[in-house]
Amino acid sequence: MTRSASSANHIVVKKPWYSGGLRFECTGCGDCCTGAPGYVWVTRGEIGALADLCRLSIEEFEAKYVRTVGVRKSLIEFDNGDCVFFDSRSRRCRVYDARPRQCRTWPFWPSNLKSPSAWRAMADHCPGANCGKLIPLDEIERRAGEMNV
């Protein structure tokens, strides 16, 4: 929410366009794990959790599944853009229980929330958007806030 002062020193709270909540329920389609090449940013803690789940040392895990991009780290992808942990047969994530924050917070990324048209553009490719249970404003903002860490 943004605040601005009015002429009478009253604070006017401008609610985000999605203040009534948004519907989302993951269908497990795997579309967010596939497609055009990109990045799945991972933190040191996430790398540790993923390494534990894969029963690898952090060094082994990074050598096998992580690439360095500038000062950040990202999971590697297959040549077709699919995440290295996406199982194309089951269309499921092989490390779902330890998936990175970027994956856990989808689709409530600031880029998808900046406007109704941005949300619609994302929803054109995500069958879980605008479906299922209503996610309230506080939960949307909590998830979006995780991406701004």
C-alpha positions in Angstrom: 0.0 0.0 0.0 1.1 3.5 -0.6 0.3 6.5 1.5 0.1 10.1 0.5 -0.8 13.3 2.4 -3.9 15.2 1.3 -4.3 18.9 1.6 -6.0 18.6 5.0 -3.1 16.5 6.5 -5.2 13.4 6.2 -3.4 10.3 5.1 -5.0 8.6 2.1 -4.1 5.0 1.8 -4.1 3.8 -1.8 -4.9 0.2 -2.0 -3.2 -2.0 -4.6 -5.4 -3.0 -7.5 -5.5 -6.6 -6.1 -6.7 -5.5 -2.6 -9.7 -7.8 -2.9 -7.4 -10.7 -3.3 -6.5 -12.9 -6.3 -7.4 -16.4 -7.2 -4.7 -19.0 -7.6 -4.4 -22.7 -7.3 -1.4 -24.5 -8.7 -2.5 -27.1 -11.2 0.9 -28.8 -11.2 1.1 -28.3 -15.0 4.8 -27.5 -14.8 4.6 -24.6 -17.3 6.4 -22.3 -14.8 9.3 -24.8 -14.8 9.7 -24.9 -18.6 10.0 -22.8 -21.6 12.3 -19.9 -22.5 15.6 -19.9 -20.8 15.9 -17.8 -17.7 17.1 -17.9 -14.1 16.0 -19.7 -11.0 18.0 -17.7 -8.4 19.1 -19.6 -5.3 20.5 -18.4 -2.0 23.2 -20.2 0.0 20.5 -21.5 2.4 18.4 -22.8 -0.5 21.4 -24.5 -2.0 22.1 -26.2 1.4 18.5 -27.4 1.6 18.5 -28.7 -2.0 21.9 -30.4 -1.5 20.5 -32.2 1.7 17.4 -33.3 -0.2 19.6 -34.6 -3.0 22.0 -36.2 -0.5 24.9 -34.4 -1.9 27.5 -32.1 -0.3 27.1 -28.4 -1.1 30.1 -28.6 -3.3 28.8 -31.6 -5.2 25.4 -30.0 -5.6 26.8 -26.7 -6.9 29.1 -28.5 -9.4 26.2 -30.5 -10.8 23.2 -28.1 -10.6 24.2 -24.5 -10.1 25.8 -21.8 -12.3 27.2 -18.5 -11.3 25.7 -15.4 -13.0 27.6 -12.3 -11.9 27.6 -12.4 -8.1 24.4 -14.5 -8.0 23.7 -18.2 -8.4 21.0 -19.9 -10.5 19.9 -23.5 -11.0 21.0 -24.8 -14.4 18.6 -25.6 -17.1 18.4 -28.1 -19.9 19.0 -26.8 -23.4 15.2 -26.4 -24.0 14.9 -24.1 -21.0 13.4 -26.6 -18.6 14.6 -26.5 -15.0 17.1 -29.2 -14.2 14.7 -30.5 -11.5 11.7 -30.7 -13.7 10.7 -34.2 -14.5 9.3 -34.1 -18.0 7.5 -37.5 -17.7 5.6 -36.8 -14.5 5.6 -33.0 -15.2 6.5 -32.5 -11.5 9.3 -30.9 -9.6 11.8 -33.5 -8.3 12.8 -31.2 -5.3 9.4 -29.7 -4.6 9.8 -29.8 -0.8 12.9 -27.7 -1.0 12.1 -25.6 -4.0 13.6 -22.1 -4.0 11.8 -19.0 -2.9 11.4 -17.9 -6.5 9.3 -21.1 -7.1 7.4 -21.0 -3.8 6.2 -17.4 -4.4 4.9 -17.9 -8.0 2.8 -16.2 -9.3 2.9 -13.4 -6.7 6.0 -11.7 -8.0 6.1 -7.9 -8.1 6.4 -8.1 -11.9 3.1 -9.9 -12.1 1.4 -7.7 -9.6 2.4 -4.3 -11.0 -0.9 -4.0 -13.0 -4.0 -5.9 -14.0 -2.6 -6.2 -17.5 0.6 -7.7 -16.1 -1.4 -10.2 -14.1 -3.5 -11.1 -17.2 -0.4 -11.6 -19.3 0.9 -14.1 -16.8 -2.5 -15.8 -16.5 -2.5 -16.4 -20.2 0.3 -18.9 -19.6 -0.6 -20.2 -16.1 -3.7 -22.3 -15.9 -3.8 -21.9 -12.1 -4.2 -18.1 -12.2 -7.7 -16.8 -11.6 -8.8 -20.2 -10.5 -9.2 -21.9 -7.1 -9.2 -20.3 -3.7 -9.0 -16.6 -3.2 -5.6 -15.6 -1.8 -6.1 -12.6 0.5 -4.1 -9.3 0.2 -1.9 -10.0 3.2 -0.8 -13.4 1.9 -0.2 -11.9 -1.6 2.0 -9.2 -0.1 3.8 -11.6 2.1 4.8 -13.7 -0.9 5.6 -10.7 -3.1 7.7 -9.4 -0.2 9.8 -12.6 -0.2 10.9 -11.8 -3.7 12.2 -8.3 -2.6 14.7 -9.7 -0.1 
